[in-house]
Amino acid sequence: MAVAVLGCGCVSAQNLLQVHGYVQGRFTDQPGTPDRLEIRRARLILSGEPLAAFSYRFQVDAAKEPYLM
């Protein structure tokens, strides 16, 4: 079983900051083993376009070891 949660939010109408992200988890229930819930993927994305000629996008993958993409 896999579960994904998506989210999005805007701070202003000028696209100064948008926040996106998702989490994908997995629940394992097998006979003879303990139940297990693990996070397989988790990503936070910050993006925006504060000026007409400038835009940015930062992504952080935080599932196992956080790193900036």
C-alpha positions in Angstrom: 0.0 0.0 0.0 1.4 3.4 -0.9 0.1 6.8 0.2 1.0 10.1 -1.3 0.1 13.5 0.1 0.4 16.6 -2.0 0.2 20.2 -0.9 0.5 23.7 -2.5 0.2 27.2 -1.2 0.9 30.7 -2.4 1.9 33.6 -0.3 0.9 36.4 -2.7 -0.6 36.9 -6.1 2.8 38.0 -7.4 4.3 34.5 -7.2 6.9 35.6 -4.6 6.8 32.2 -2.9 5.0 29.0 -3.7 5.3 25.9 -1.5 4.8 22.4 -2.9 5.7 19.0 -1.7 4.8 15.4 -1.2 5.3 12.4 1.0 5.1 8.8 -0.1 4.9 6.2 2.5 4.6 2.4 2.6 2.9 0.2 5.2 4.1 -3.4 5.4 2.1 -6.1 7.2 3.5 -9.6 6.6 2.8 -12.6 8.7 5.7 -13.3 11.1 7.2 -9.8 11.0 6.3 -6.6 12.9 4.1 -4.1 11.1 6.2 -1.4 9.5 5.5 2.2 8.3 8.2 3.8 6.3 8.6 7.1 4.4 10.0 6.3 1.0 10.0 9.7 -0.5 9.5 13.2 1.0 10.2 16.4 -1.0 9.7 20.1 -0.2 9.7 22.5 -3.2 10.0 26.3 -2.9 9.6 28.3 -6.0 8.6 31.8 -7.2 8.9 34.6 -9.7 9.4 37.8 -7.8 10.6 39.7 -11.0 9.7 39.3 -14.6 13.2 38.3 -15.5 14.0 36.2 -12.4 12.6 33.0 -11.1 13.8 30.4 -8.6 13.1 26.8 -7.6 14.6 25.0 -4.6 14.0 21.3 -3.9 14.9 19.4 -0.8 14.6 15.6 -0.8 14.4 14.6 2.9 13.5 10.9 2.8 16.7 9.3 4.0 19.5 11.9 4.0 18.4 15.5 3.3 20.0 17.1 0.2 19.3 20.2 -1.8 18.5 19.6 -5.5 
